[in-house]
Amino acid sequence: MSAQGVVDRPSLDLPSPRLRLAMLVAAGVLYATGTFGSNIAFAWMKTRPEVVLALSSRNRNLLGSVPFVNPLAYAVIGFGRVVLVAVVLYLVGRWYGPKALGWVEDQLGELPAVYRWAQAGLDRAGWLLVLLMPGSNLVCLLAGHRRMSLRRFVPMLVAGTVLKLVALWIGGQIFDHEIRAFFNFIDGYQWWLVGAAFLVTIVQGVRRASKSTTNLAGVIADGASDPSQPLDAGSATPAGADPVASGDSTEVDPAMEPPARPEVSPSQSAT
């Protein structure tokens, strides 16, 4: 029956080890370029807004670029970057499970309370959360981890991204004068701000480097969604996996229940 369970698994859940590792590397590269783009935006937003958006299409960069960027470039680059990051993180969450969530939370600085709130929201109305927060790293990771269907995730992601881009474009036009005034004000010392931003990034990175490296090594070694694990008969959960963590509601024999997991403290969370 276990062999039959493996055959019945969706092809999306049977990636090759190389593809899984490549997706994890892609997530790391996107995180690094996003950090660089957000830090360098102080100096490049007025003269190279397209480059800033290609590196990081976070809300503040999308809003701040409106007075300086061509509308077509804003739409194409912003949409492409947001959707790319969302899909990559969805697959990382789907293929690596809790270990990937733990490591990426370390990088993103999400607090345990935010994690619990987002997970509850995904379980109750995941499509709405993706629609309203298409650029949220945590939401996309959890959508993959909770096995949200791609047929539901992708349309909601696309619609939510379009709505976000339109809303931020309108907001940028409304506050056009204020945005221009801000960048004119920092003209004389924008590189000092860039240096300060990178210094903060380095300090934060050093503080959690050893912990993140340990967690990442664990993700690569034995991702929680290892496609080589057979499934229990009649269940979407790999044999030996915790049904609660995987979202499977099948009851477990109390004698076979795994030991209770220690609660995560705020000091173990990440960006």
C-alpha positions as MATLAB code, in Angstrom:
seq = 'MSAQGVVDRPSLDLPSPRLRLAMLVAAGVLYATGTFGSNIAFAWMKTRPEVVLALSSRNRNLLGSVPFVNPLAYAVIGFGRVVLVAVVLYLVGRWYGPKALGWVEDQLGELPAVYRWAQAGLDRAGWLLVLLMPGSNLVCLLAGHRRMSLRRFVPMLVAGTVLKLVALWIGGQIFDHEIRAFFNFIDGYQWWLVGAAFLVTIVQGVRRASKSTTNLAGVIADGASDPSQPLDAGSATPAGADPVASGDSTEVDPAMEPPARPEVSPSQSAT';
ca = [
       0.000    0.000    0.000;
       2.887    2.340    0.670;
       4.189    1.891   -2.859;
       0.723    2.699   -4.189;
       0.733    5.846   -2.058;
       3.954    7.012   -3.690;
       2.481    6.449   -7.149;
      -0.632    8.416   -6.243;
       1.313   11.483   -5.058;
       1.048   14.598   -7.278;
       4.015   15.046   -9.618;
       4.645   18.430   -7.983;
       5.590   16.581   -4.796;
       8.146   14.364   -6.538;
      10.930   16.782   -7.552;
      14.447   15.588   -8.140;
      17.000   16.310   -5.384;
      18.801   18.706   -7.732;
      15.616   20.661   -8.410;
      14.845   20.912   -4.706;
      18.335   22.183   -3.945;
      18.206   24.603   -6.893;
      14.956   26.073   -5.575;
      16.500   26.550   -2.142;
      19.499   28.308   -3.704;
      17.142   30.491   -5.772;
      15.337   31.547   -2.591;
      18.667   32.520   -1.028;
      19.710   34.527   -4.086;
      16.368   36.352   -4.190;
      16.700   37.184   -0.505;
      20.234   38.530   -1.000;
      19.320   40.650   -4.033;
      16.225   41.916   -2.231;
      18.298   43.064    0.722;
      20.813   44.744   -1.569;
      18.070   46.464   -3.563;
      16.334   47.801   -0.475;
      19.586   49.172    0.954;
      20.797   50.751   -2.275;
      17.409   52.355   -2.979;
      18.414   55.478   -1.023;
      21.003   56.287   -3.702;
      19.550   54.735   -6.869;
      15.813   55.366   -6.682;
      15.892   58.708   -8.499;
      18.312   57.676  -11.242;
      17.884   53.883  -11.549;
      14.391   53.000  -10.330;
      14.098   50.059  -12.736;
      17.241   48.456  -11.295;
      15.966   48.952   -7.745;
      12.640   47.288   -8.584;
      14.370   44.399  -10.332;
      16.444   43.826   -7.196;
      13.657   44.412   -4.684;
       9.960   45.059   -5.330;
       9.031   45.513   -1.706;
       6.127   47.833   -1.023;
       8.269   50.791   -0.010;
      10.347   50.519   -3.178;
       7.270   50.197   -5.387;
       5.705   53.248   -3.744;
       8.924   55.279   -3.784;
       9.635   54.541   -7.440;
       6.354   55.942   -8.796;
       7.537   59.546   -9.382;
      10.681   58.384  -11.189;
       9.794   55.266  -13.199;
       8.003   54.612  -16.478;
       4.546   53.054  -15.846;
       5.231   50.113  -18.175;
       8.559   49.325  -16.502;
       6.899   49.638  -13.099;
       4.183   47.149  -14.062;
       6.370   44.585  -15.842;
       9.316   44.591  -13.442;
       7.234   44.862  -10.300;
       4.836   42.100  -11.343;
       7.625   39.783  -12.466;
       9.682   40.191   -9.316;
       6.770   39.748   -6.884;
       5.400   36.666   -8.665;
       8.846   35.081   -9.039;
       9.619   35.396   -5.332;
       6.165   34.126   -4.370;
       6.372   31.004   -6.546;
       9.898   30.149   -5.398;
       8.944   30.460   -1.728;
       5.765   28.443   -2.317;
       7.841   25.576   -3.713;
      10.422   25.832   -0.926;
       7.635   25.627    1.653;
       6.038   22.695   -0.152;
       9.215   20.690   -0.664;
      11.093   21.374    2.574;
       8.360   21.886    5.139;
       9.003   23.075    8.728;
      12.814   23.077    8.430;
      12.672   25.554    5.549;
      10.108   27.647    7.404;
      12.400   27.812   10.425;
      15.423   28.861    8.397;
      13.640   31.445    6.241;
      11.898   32.897    9.278;
      15.394   33.441   10.696;
      16.192   35.499    7.601;
      12.908   37.390    7.429;
      12.488   38.200   11.116;
       8.960   36.868   11.495;
       7.831   36.410   15.109;
       6.202   33.205   16.381;
       2.900   35.055   16.947;
       2.885   36.171   13.306;
       3.621   32.598   12.222;
       0.670   31.233   14.211;
      -1.658   33.936   12.909;
      -0.647   33.345    9.290;
      -0.984   29.580    9.606;
      -4.471   29.905   11.103;
      -5.426   32.296    8.294;
      -4.141   29.910    5.623;
      -6.155   27.034    7.085;
      -9.376   29.053    7.263;
      -9.249   31.212    4.111;
      -5.912   30.709    2.394;
      -7.045   32.081   -0.960;
      -8.057   35.382    0.678;
      -4.748   35.718    2.507;
      -2.803   35.171   -0.719;
      -5.036   37.698   -2.503;
      -4.544   40.364    0.165;
      -0.848   39.660    0.895;
       0.691   38.426   -2.384;
       4.118   39.759   -1.505;
       4.325   38.197    1.959;
       7.227   35.756    2.187;
       5.668   33.969    5.146;
       2.252   33.602    3.481;
       3.795   32.095    0.339;
       5.926   29.674    2.357;
       2.960   28.568    4.414;
       0.761   28.211    1.322;
       3.266   25.690   -0.021;
       3.760   24.003    3.336;
      -0.006   23.586    3.845;
      -0.284   22.130    0.320;
      -2.527   24.828   -1.149;
      -3.402   23.829   -4.707;
      -1.471   25.639   -7.438;
      -4.784   26.100   -9.249;
      -5.895   28.250   -6.346;
      -2.545   29.796   -5.384;
      -1.493   31.128   -8.803;
      -4.750   32.951   -9.748;
      -4.985   34.546   -6.306;
      -1.300   35.506   -6.471;
      -1.678   37.116   -9.893;
      -4.855   38.979   -8.951;
      -3.409   40.129   -5.627;
      -0.178   41.332   -7.242;
      -2.071   43.365   -9.841;
      -4.240   44.947   -7.152;
      -1.177   45.766   -5.070;
       0.668   47.359   -7.982;
      -2.357   49.489   -8.880;
      -2.904   50.592   -5.276;
       0.755   51.523   -4.763;
       0.878   53.362   -8.107;
      -2.146   55.453   -7.116;
      -0.612   56.060   -3.703;
       2.668   57.116   -5.310;
       0.862   59.630   -7.488;
      -1.063   61.024   -4.523;
       2.152   61.471   -2.517;
       4.321   62.406   -5.504;
       5.421   65.710   -3.975;
       6.294   64.162   -0.610;
       8.296   61.336   -2.181;
      10.283   63.748   -4.343;
      10.865   66.027   -1.364;
      12.231   63.119    0.681;
      14.755   62.050   -1.950;
      15.751   65.674   -2.585;
      16.297   66.092    1.149;
      18.701   63.140    1.392;
      20.561   64.029   -1.819;
      23.641   65.235    0.010;
      24.144   62.179    2.193;
      22.276   59.300    0.540;
      25.429   57.163    0.481;
      25.757   57.560    4.238;
      22.254   56.128    4.539;
      23.199   53.281    2.210;
      26.249   52.532    4.353;
      24.172   52.603    7.532;
      21.603   50.253    5.989;
      24.293   47.758    5.006;
      25.869   48.028    8.455;
      22.554   47.131   10.086;
      22.176   44.222    7.676;
      25.658   42.921    8.491;
      25.136   43.208   12.242;
      21.825   41.361   12.021;
      23.386   38.701    9.813;
      26.308   38.097   12.155;
      24.004   37.753   15.172;
      22.129   34.850   13.606;
      24.762   33.419   11.239;
      25.621   30.283   13.207;
      21.995   29.426   13.895;
      20.942   29.976   10.278;
      23.847   27.908    8.943;
      22.923   25.007   11.213;
      19.266   25.148   10.175;
      20.115   25.419    6.470;
      22.387   22.385    6.708;
      19.510   20.468    8.223;
      17.181   21.570    5.427;
      19.544   20.348    2.731;
      20.319   17.090    4.550;
      16.791   15.970    5.318;
      14.008   18.273    4.140;
      10.757   17.547    5.887;
       9.021   16.910    2.556;
      11.466   14.293    1.279;
       9.760   12.816   -1.810;
      11.618    9.515   -1.285;
       9.514    8.781    1.813;
       6.559    6.465    1.119;
       3.082    7.549    2.129;
       0.910    5.781    4.637;
      -2.049    4.079    3.028;
      -4.980    6.465    2.603;
      -2.975    9.450    3.798;
      -1.123   12.344    2.176;
       1.469   12.235    4.950;
       4.874   10.498    4.514;
       5.315    7.420    6.689;
       6.594    8.413   10.110;
       5.773   12.126    9.624;
       3.719   14.114   12.119;
       0.166   14.417   10.687;
      -0.463   17.629   12.616;
       2.591   19.375   11.182;
       1.755   18.234    7.665;
      -1.885   19.281    7.852;
      -3.246   15.662    7.799;
      -6.222   15.318   10.125;
      -5.959   11.504   10.400;
      -6.115   10.406   14.055;
      -2.970    8.939   15.549;
      -2.759    6.017   17.957;
      -1.772    7.614   21.300;
       0.828    4.903   21.764;
       2.498    5.963   18.526;
       2.399    9.717   19.113;
       5.815   11.430   18.906;
       7.115   13.256   21.966;
       5.844   16.804   22.457;
       7.854   19.467   20.654;
       9.341   22.315   22.659;
       7.607   25.623   22.121;
       9.556   28.137   20.031;
      10.633   31.182   21.940;
      10.878   34.689   20.378;
      14.660   34.456   20.518;
      14.549   31.555   18.040;
      12.604   33.465   15.422;
      14.009   35.457   12.524;
      13.475   38.267   10.033;
];
